[in-house]
Amino acid sequence: MIEHDVTRRRFMEAGAGAAAASAVLATGAAAALPQRLGGAQAIGQPMPNGVSLPKTWPSPKRADSVGFAIVGLGGYALNQMMPRFPQAARAHVSAIVSGNPDKLRQVGDAYGVPPESRYSYETFAKIASDRRVDAVYIVLPSGLHADWTERAFAAGKHVLCEKPMALSSAECERMIAASRRANRKLMIAYRAHFEPYNMQAMELMEQNAVGQLRLLRTEQSYRMGPTSPSENWRVNRALAGGGPLEDYGLYGLQAALYLAREMPERISATSFRPAGDPRFAEILAHVSAQLRFPSGAVAQLVTSYDSAGGNIVLARGATGSLIMDPATSYSGNRMVLETGRDRREFTPGDSTVQFARQLDHFADAIRDGAQIRTPGEMGLRDLRLIEAIYASAETGRTVMLNPDGTRKS
């Protein structure tokens, strides 16, 4: 299953000339890649294909429900997240933000969003006085996350930001600093932390269900159809960063970390970008990495935009193996534990509850002060590791890490 609509928006308006390269790739990920262009902006796009808007307005929520403004009405927002709000106990759509007036009207009418709570990108700052809005959900291309998160905090709202948190650790640090200045919550939308199979996998690893962990293998890949940076933001350097690693491969990196339950001490990596392919004019096609943990366990990560599809996580220990295939899909995940001659298949629940659980978790943090399971600091950690992977791929050398993911000098 492809994890996303790869053409959900084009969102591209680059500033004049090439600016300094993105910090994510500044020291790695193929010097042959073009420099990142500065000045990327959110612009309105037509309604994505295949969207089915609700026929009736969502039912009223409880009094303490958190009102979310959805920033970016692309395929993921309209096909996955917004339809899940009715399943959440404590979250509702209270405002929408888009650069397309017709889409604002259609979506606003379908979800019962009043006209005064439908904002363009130019009028977004007015959301500061909209009492219907408690939180902003950033569902824009990755290269816009930092800017719009800071704008939301400036408006006094809490922020749920899609993954990856940003395109560099420096941007992540800015976002965390803005959260602290505004005294507002920041959560990264790592949905797998709320998905039943992945949650049970975490529990099984805590119980040493496979014995002493020896090896983790993750693969997140699919073959992208013909496209170019002007047509698809996921292959546009300014909006997507290096390519599949920040997007699909991040699920594998996350899984390796939450199943190993420790941080890597060293990373080695390789990358590949075919010449003459318009899909990869600005981004990488494949990235693979090996992470060595202090315990001696090793994680092997592979991600690609140009190979047959796969969404697999394998944890192999001294006494057994945990196999997830598919591992982090929107629905239909599967998990098997093999120990000796025993084989046990788990069915912990419907994978689709991950979306509503994520929303309710953030609502609990806002209303009750509950500790956020996937905070900005986690997003920062992951960007530091992505930067280390790119640095190793560029230099051909193993990168040594501190416990917080920063590189040792």
N, C-alpha and C positions, 0 to 999 in steps of 0.2 A: 504494500500500500504506500502510495506517495503521501508524505506527511503534510503537504501543503499545495496550494494552488500557485504554481510557479509563475503565473502571469497575472497575479491578482491586482497589481498596479504597475504603472511605469514610473511614476514619480521621479522625474529627472529634470533638473534645471541647474546645470553646473555653472559656476562662476567663470569669469574670463581667465583663461590660462591655467596652467598647472600650479597648484600650491605645493607645500611640503607634503611628502608622502605620509599616509596614515601611519600612526604610531604602531598599529598592529603589525604592519609589515615593514616598518622602518629598518629593522635589522634582520629581516628574514623573508621567507616565502618567495623566493625567486626574484632576483634583481631584475630579471627581464620583464617583470610586470610594469605597466605604466604607473606613474605616480597618481595618487588619488587627487581628484579635482576638488577644489574648495567650493563653498557656497551652495551645496545641495539644499534644495528647498522642497517642501511638500506642496504639490499642486493637485488640483482636482482631476479625477479620472472618471470615465463612464461607469455605469453599473456593470459589475463583473458578470460573466455568463453563468447560468445555472443557479442564480440566487432565487430562493423561494421565500418571499416575505410572509409574515404571519397574516392570517385573514382577520383575526380579532386582536384587540389590545390585550397585553398581559394582565393577569389579575392583580389587584392591589396587593402590596406587600405589608408586612407588619410595620409598626410605627418606627422601629429603630433600623429599618432597612437602609443600606448605604446606597446613595444615588451615584451612579457612574456616568461620566461623560466619555463616550467612545471617540477617540481621535484616530481617524483613518477608517473609511468604510470600504475596505477591500474584501477579497474573497474569504480570508480567514475570519475577519470580524463578522461578516454577514452570514457565512455558511456554518461556522463553528461556534464562536463565542456568544454572539448576541442571541441566537436561538436557545442557548443554555441558561440564560438569566431566569426564565420562569421556573427552572428546576432548583435554583438557589433559594434558600430560606430567607436570606438577609441581604440581598443585592438586587438592584433593578437599574435599568437604563433610564437616566434622567435627562441626558443631553447627548447630542451628536455633533461631530465636527468634520467637515469635508469642504473641499474646494469646488465641488460640483453642486450647484443650486438644485438641479433636478433630482439628483440622488438624495440630497438633504430632505427634499419634499417627500419623495417616495418612502424613504426609510423612516422619517419622522412620523408620517401619517400611519405607517404600519405598526410602529411601536408606541404610539400615543405620546410622542414627545411634542410638547407645545412649541409653536413657532418661535417664541422668544428664547427657547433653549436649543435652537439649531444655529450653530456657529460656522462661519467660514474660517479659513486659516488666518485671514486678515483681522477678523473680529474676535479671535480667541481670547484676547486679554479681558474682554468683558465678562468672561465666565467667572471672574473673581467675585462679582456681586450676585451671582446666581446661587441662591440658597438651596436650590434643588440638588446641586452638585456637591458631593462630599469628596469624591475621588475621580481621577482621570486615568483612563486605561489607554496607554500608548500602543497603537497597533499599526504603526508606520514602518516603512523600511528601516533596517538597522542603523543606517548612517544618519537617521534623523532622531534617534532615541534620545541622545544626550540633550540636544537643543530643546526638544519639546518637553522633556522631563523638567528641565530648568524653568521653562515657561509655566508649566503647571504648578511648580512649587512657588514661583513668583506670584501666581494667582491665589496662593493659600490652600491648594488642594493636595490631598494624598495622591500617590502615584503607584499604579500597577503598570509595569513596563514589560513588553514582550521581550523574549530572548532573541539574540544575545543582548545583554544589557546595553552594549555600545560597541564601537569598533576599536577601542583602545582602552588600556587600563587608566590612562590619563583622563579620558572622558568619564569613565566609571567613578573615578575619584571626585571629579567635578560634581557629578550627580549626587553622590553621597554627601558632599559638603553642602550642596543646595538643600538637600533634605534636612540636614541638621540646622541650617540657618532658618529654614521655614518652620522647624519643629513639626514636620509632617512625615508620615510613614512612606517608606519606599520598599516595594516588593517586586521581584522579578518573576515573570510568569513561567516558571519551570513546572509545567503541568504534570510531568511524570511523578513528582513528589506527592501527588494527590490521586494517582491512578492505582486501583486495587492490586494489580499484579506486581507493579514496582514496589508498592508499599509492603506487600508480603515478602518480596525478594529481600528487601532491607531487613525485615524481621528474621528471615531464615539465615541470613549472613551473620546477624548479631548472635544467633543461636549456634553458630558454627556447624550449620547443617551439612556443609561439604568438607568439614575438617579444616585444617590449616590451609588457607588460600595460597595457591601456587600460581594460577594463571587466570587472567581476564581477557576475553576477546570480544571486541565490539565491531560491528559493521553496519553502517548506515549509508546506503547508496541507492541511486537510481540513474537511469539514462535520460537526460534532459533532451527534449526535442529541439529542432532548429530554432534559434533565436539570436538576439544580439543585444548589446548594452542599451540601445535606444528603445528596445521593445520590452525588455524584462529587467526589472530592478535587481533581481538576484544575480545577474551576471554583470552588473554595473559596479565598478570598483568603489565609487564614491558612496554608494548606498548599501553595498553588501560586504565590503571588506575583501578578504582573500578568496572567498568562495564557499565550498561545501562544509568546511570545518566549522565556521561560525553558525551555519544554518543547520543542516541535518546532522553533521558530525558532532555537534554539541551534545546531542542526546547520548552518544556513546561515551564522550568524555565525562558527562555527568554520571552515567551509570557506573563507570569505572570507579569514580570517587565515592559514590554512596554505597557501593557494594564492598569496596576495599576498606572503607572507613578509615582511611589515612591519606596523607598527601604524598605525592611522589617526591623523591629526592634527586632524580635525574630524568632527563628526557632526551631521546634521540628520534629524529624524524626525517622523512623524505617527502617530496612533492613532485607533481608532474603537470605540465601544461602543454598540450599539443600545439604545434605551429600551424597557422593558417586556418584555424577553426574559429568562426565568428563568435561561437558561444564562449570561447575562452580567450577572447582578445584582451580582457582586462582581469580575469580571475583564474585561479587554478582549477584543474579538472579533478585531481586526486590528491589526497593528503593521507599519509600513514605515520603513526608514531608509536614508540615503545616507551612506557613509563615504568620506572623501577621504584618500588616502595621500600621504606625502611625495613619492613618485615621480610623482605626478599621476594615478595610477590611481584609479578610482572603483568602489565596491561598492554595489550596490542590493539591499537585503534586504527580502523580504516574507514575512510569516507570518500565518496565520489559522486560527481554529477554525470559520469560517463561510463557506467557499468550496469549490468543487470541488477535489478532491485534487490535489496536486502535490508533487513532491520532486525539484527541479531545481537544478543548479549549472552555470553557464556562465562560462567564462573566455575573453574575447576580447582578442587582442593585435594587434600591428601586422601580423603575417603569418599568423595562424591563429586557430582557435577550438577550445576543449576543451569538449565537451558531455557532461554526466553526467545521465542520465534513465532510471530513478531513480538518485539520487546516493548516498543514505546509508541504504538499506533494510537489513533483516536479511538479505535474500537477493535475488538477481535484479538486481543493479545492472548498469548498462550505461554504456559510455564510448566516445566517438568523437572523434578528432582530425581537424579539417579544415584543410588548408593549401593554398591555391590550388585546384587541381582535384583534389587528392588527398584521399581520405577513408579513414581507417584506424580500424577498430573493434578495441578492446582486450579481451582475455579473460584477465586476470591470475590468475584463480583463483576458487574458491568463496567467495562473500561470507560464508558462515556460519562460516568459520574465525575471524572477528574476535573471537568470544566467548572461545574457548579461547586464542587468542593474547594477549588482554588478561589473562587469568588467569595464563598462564605468564610474561608480562612482569613482573607484580607479584611472582610467586614468585621470579623471577631477581633482582629488586631486594632482596627480603628475604633470600634465601640467599646471593647473590653480591655484593651491593652495586651492582648495575647501576643506571645512572642512569634515573630514571623519566621516561618520555616525556610523560606527562600529569600533572604534579605539582599540588599544591594551589595553587602560585603561578599556574598556568595558569587554574585555576578562579576565583581572585581577579581576575585580569586580565579574564576574561569578565564577571564581575559588575560590575566597574567600567564596562565598556562598556555593559552593559545599563542601568545607572543613568544613564549619559550619554544613551542613547537615550530613556529615559523623561523625563529632564529637558528634552530638546529637544522632545519631543512635547507636554509640558505648557506650555512657555513659547513655543513657536513660533520659537525662536531656535537658531542654530547653536551647538553646544557645542565649544569648543576643548579639546584634550587634550594632556597630557604624554606622553612615550614609554611610561610605565608604565600608561597608561589613566586616570590620575587627571585630574580636570578642572582647567584653568587658572583661576586666580582673576581 
